[in-house]
Amino acid sequence: MRILSGMRPSGKLHVGHLSVLSNWLRLQAENDCFFFVADWHALTTAYDETEAIRSNTSEMLADWLAVGIDPDKSTVFVQSQVLEHAELHLLLSMITPLSWLERVPTYKDQVQQLAARGKDIATYGFLGYPLLQSADILIYRADAVPVGQDQLPHLELCREVARRFNHLYKLVFPEPQALLADTALLPGVDGRKMSKSYGNEISLSADPDTVEKRVRMMITDPARIRKHDPGNPEVCNVFAYQGIYNRDVVGEITAACREGAIGCVACKLRLAASLNRFLEPIRERRARILAEPRFLDEVMERGREKATAAARETMDRVRRAIRI
């Protein structure tokens, strides 16, 4: 299948992104994958904070490659370097009813949330970003898109737009299917969703000391006062990580916690050690990649060429269908 997925360049990736990237690795082994940096999408909420977009793009690409995304197997590119995305977005905007965009569940909620923080995103660009997402997908005539449950309304909009175009003009676009990945959602060190904006993340590039410090900050069972008190792993942030990074011994750790045979500090140190062992090769590969900026430029250029060729083929079909 042809697969399409992307991420906004909002800074260095953290361990919460690893479940998504692990899914990408599985997909690239058997499919024709297009993975892109959604830098235009970053402008929908950060139109007045553009100074870091380029550096964030390089940082994120380095993270992808360090984890194992292979530009020889997948098409890895930057959205703004393939102008056909913008052309298709413009043409699709001519046939998309305004009400379709206004009913996207995240629209009013995010406008209100960011307005409470003093950020005005009641813009044409923010209203239309789900349509830009649709263009990102349809320009490559993707068969499937890996998404979380919260992104399903956006993909359904994409499918509706494809159906409307095919009905009005000519059959050009397949209706992309959702690939609902079984991904682990790791909380931040404070128990909230892991996010750089909350300052509760563990970066993929964090050094060993920083990883240990962040793990020590994790919230554990609040009812456990003393070291030998019985604990409840289900309400402990650390336990969610132990199930991934200490999978072979998580049963032992769980039993010891319930019996009060292991203290929270010792439990956190076991996690920090395992997490650092997992991250060490990623950190090393990332450092090598960033030490050779020409390599990243070459990856982006190769990706741009491959993505542009596919996008131009689609746009030729679109223009013929519309007769322009």
C-alpha positions in Angstrom: 0.0 0.0 0.0 1.0 3.6 -0.3 1.1 5.1 3.2 1.2 8.9 4.1 2.0 10.4 7.5 3.6 13.5 8.8 4.5 15.5 11.9 4.7 19.2 12.7 8.2 20.5 13.4 7.6 21.6 17.0 11.0 20.8 18.3 13.0 17.7 19.4 11.0 14.6 19.6 10.4 12.8 23.0 9.8 9.2 24.1 6.1 9.7 23.7 6.7 9.8 19.9 8.4 6.4 19.8 5.2 4.5 19.5 4.3 6.4 16.4 7.8 6.0 14.9 7.8 2.3 15.8 4.6 2.0 13.8 6.3 3.8 10.9 9.2 1.4 11.0 6.8 -1.5 10.7 5.0 0.1 7.8 8.1 1.1 5.8 9.2 -2.6 5.8 6.4 -3.7 3.5 4.8 -0.5 2.0 5.5 2.5 -0.2 5.7 5.1 2.6 5.7 8.9 2.3 6.8 10.6 5.6 6.8 14.4 5.6 7.7 17.3 7.9 4.5 19.4 8.0 6.1 22.8 8.3 3.1 24.7 6.7 0.9 23.1 9.3 3.2 24.6 12.0 2.1 28.1 10.8 -1.5 27.5 11.6 -0.9 28.0 15.3 2.6 29.5 15.3 2.3 32.0 12.5 4.0 34.7 14.6 6.8 32.3 15.9 8.5 31.1 12.8 12.2 31.6 13.8 12.6 28.0 14.9 10.8 26.1 12.2 13.9 25.4 10.1 16.0 24.2 13.0 13.1 22.2 14.3 12.8 20.6 10.9 16.4 19.5 11.0 16.1 18.3 14.5 13.0 16.2 13.8 14.5 14.7 10.6 17.6 13.7 12.6 15.3 12.0 15.2 13.4 10.1 12.5 16.6 8.8 10.9 18.2 8.0 14.2 15.2 5.8 15.2 15.4 4.0 11.8 13.3 5.7 9.2 15.3 4.9 6.0 15.3 7.4 3.2 16.3 4.6 0.8 13.1 2.7 1.7 10.7 5.6 2.3 10.1 9.0 0.8 11.2 11.5 3.5 10.5 15.1 2.6 9.5 18.6 3.8 6.0 19.8 2.9 6.8 23.3 1.8 9.4 22.0 -0.7 6.6 20.4 -2.7 4.5 23.3 -3.9 1.9 21.0 -5.4 0.4 20.6 -1.9 -0.6 24.2 -2.0 -2.0 24.0 -5.5 -4.2 21.0 -4.7 -5.3 22.7 -1.4 -6.4 25.8 -3.4 -8.4 23.7 -5.9 -10.0 21.6 -3.2 -11.0 24.7 -1.3 -13.2 25.7 -4.3 -15.4 22.6 -3.8 -15.4 22.2 0.0 -18.4 23.5 1.8 -17.5 25.9 4.7 -19.8 23.9 7.0 -17.6 20.8 6.6 -14.6 22.6 8.1 -16.6 24.3 10.8 -17.9 20.9 12.1 -14.4 19.4 12.6 -14.5 18.6 16.3 -11.1 20.1 17.2 -11.7 23.4 15.5 -13.8 25.4 18.1 -12.2 23.6 21.0 -8.7 24.6 20.0 -9.7 28.1 19.1 -11.2 28.5 22.6 -8.2 26.8 24.4 -5.6 29.0 22.7 -7.7 32.1 23.0 -7.6 31.5 26.8 -3.8 31.7 26.5 -4.0 34.9 24.6 -3.4 33.3 21.1 -5.7 34.3 18.3 -6.0 31.4 15.8 -9.4 32.4 14.4 -7.8 32.6 11.0 -8.6 31.3 7.5 -5.5 29.1 7.7 -6.5 27.4 10.9 -10.1 26.8 9.8 -8.7 25.3 6.6 -5.9 23.2 8.0 -7.9 19.9 7.9 -8.4 20.6 4.2 -4.6 21.1 3.8 -4.2 17.8 5.5 -6.6 16.3 3.0 -4.5 17.7 0.2 -1.3 16.3 1.8 -2.9 12.8 1.6 -4.7 13.0 -1.7 -1.7 14.5 -3.6 0.0 11.1 -3.2 -3.2 9.1 -3.7 -2.5 7.4 -0.5 -4.2 4.1 0.2 -4.0 4.4 4.0 -3.0 6.8 6.8 -1.8 5.7 10.3 -3.9 7.8 12.7 -5.0 7.9 16.3 -8.6 7.8 17.3 -8.7 11.7 17.7 -7.7 12.1 14.0 -10.5 10.0 12.5 -12.8 13.0 11.8 -10.0 14.6 9.8 -9.5 11.5 7.7 -13.3 11.3 7.2 -13.2 14.9 5.9 -10.5 13.8 3.5 -12.6 10.9 2.3 -15.6 13.2 1.8 -13.6 15.7 -0.2 -12.2 12.9 -2.4 -15.8 11.6 -3.0 -17.0 15.1 -3.9 -14.1 15.7 -6.3 -14.6 12.3 -8.0 -18.3 13.0 -8.3 -18.0 16.5 -9.7 -15.2 15.8 -12.2 -13.6 12.4 -12.7 -12.4 9.5 -10.6 -8.9 10.6 -9.6 -8.6 10.0 -5.9 -8.8 6.7 -3.9 -10.6 7.1 -0.5 -7.8 6.6 2.0 -8.4 4.1 4.8 -7.5 4.6 8.5 -4.7 2.5 10.0 -5.5 2.6 13.7 -2.3 1.7 15.4 -2.2 0.1 18.8 0.2 2.7 20.2 1.1 3.2 23.9 0.3 6.7 25.1 3.0 7.5 27.7 2.2 10.2 30.2 4.7 13.0 30.9 6.6 13.1 34.1 3.8 15.0 35.8 1.0 12.6 34.6 -0.4 14.9 31.9 0.0 14.3 28.2 3.7 14.4 27.3 4.4 17.7 25.6 7.2 20.2 25.3 4.7 23.0 26.0 4.1 21.4 29.4 7.8 20.9 30.1 7.1 17.3 31.1 8.8 15.5 28.3 11.8 13.2 28.1 13.6 14.1 24.9 15.1 11.4 22.7 18.3 13.4 22.7 18.4 13.9 26.5 21.8 12.8 28.1 21.8 10.0 30.6 21.8 12.3 33.7 18.9 14.3 32.3 16.9 11.1 31.7 17.5 10.0 35.3 16.5 13.3 36.7 13.3 13.4 34.6 12.4 9.8 35.7 13.0 10.7 39.3 10.4 13.5 38.9 7.7 11.0 37.8 4.6 10.9 40.0 4.1 7.6 41.8 1.3 6.2 44.0 0.3 9.2 46.2 -1.1 6.8 48.9 2.3 5.3 49.4 4.0 7.2 52.2 6.9 5.0 53.3 9.3 2.8 51.4 7.8 -0.5 52.6 4.2 0.5 52.2 2.3 -1.7 49.6 2.0 0.2 46.3 -0.6 0.3 43.5 1.2 0.2 40.1 -2.0 1.1 38.2 -1.9 4.7 39.5 1.8 5.1 39.0 3.4 6.9 36.0 6.5 4.8 36.3 4.6 1.5 35.8 3.4 2.6 32.3 7.0 2.9 31.3 8.1 -0.3 33.0 5.7 -2.3 30.9 7.6 -1.1 27.8 11.2 -0.6 28.8 11.4 -3.4 31.4 8.9 -5.8 29.8 10.8 -8.9 30.7 10.7 -8.2 34.4 7.6 -6.1 34.7 5.8 -8.9 36.5 8.6 -9.1 39.1 8.5 -5.3 39.6 4.7 -5.3 39.9 4.7 -8.0 42.6 7.5 -6.3 44.5 5.6 -2.9 44.4 2.4 -4.5 45.7 4.3 -6.2 48.5 6.3 -3.1 49.5 9.5 -5.0 48.6 10.8 -2.2 46.3 10.8 1.5 47.0 9.8 4.1 44.5 13.3 5.5 44.1 14.8 2.0 43.4 11.9 1.4 40.9 12.7 4.7 39.1 16.4 3.9 38.9 15.7 0.6 37.3 13.5 2.4 34.7 16.1 5.1 34.1 18.8 2.5 33.5 16.7 0.6 31.0 15.5 3.8 29.2 19.1 5.0 28.9 20.2 1.7 27.4 17.4 2.0 24.9 18.1 5.6 24.0 21.9 5.3 23.8 22.2 4.1 20.2 19.5 6.6 19.1 21.5 9.4 20.7 24.7 8.2 19.0 23.1 8.0 15.6 21.5 11.4 16.1 24.8 13.1 17.0 26.5 11.6 13.9 23.6 12.8 11.6 23.6 16.3 13.0 27.4 16.5 12.7 27.0 16.1 8.9 24.4 18.8 7.9 25.1 18.1 4.2 23.7 14.6 4.7 20.4 16.0 6.0 20.3 18.4 3.0 20.8 15.4 0.6 18.0 13.4 2.3 15.6 16.4 1.9 16.6 16.9 -1.7 16.2 13.2 -2.6 12.8 13.2 -0.8 11.7 16.4 -2.5 12.5 14.9 -5.9 10.6 11.7 -5.3 7.6 13.4 -3.7 7.5 16.1 -6.4 7.4 13.4 -9.1 4.5 11.7 -7.5 2.7 15.0 -6.7 3.0 16.2 -10.3 1.6 13.0 -11.7 -1.5 13.5 -9.5 -1.8 17.2 -10.4 -1.7 16.3 -14.1 -4.7 14.1 -13.5 -6.4 16.8 -11.4 -6.0 19.5 -14.1 -7.3 17.2 -16.8 -10.3 16.3 -14.7 -11.1 20.0 -13.9 -10.2 21.0 -17.5 -7.8 23.7 -16.6 
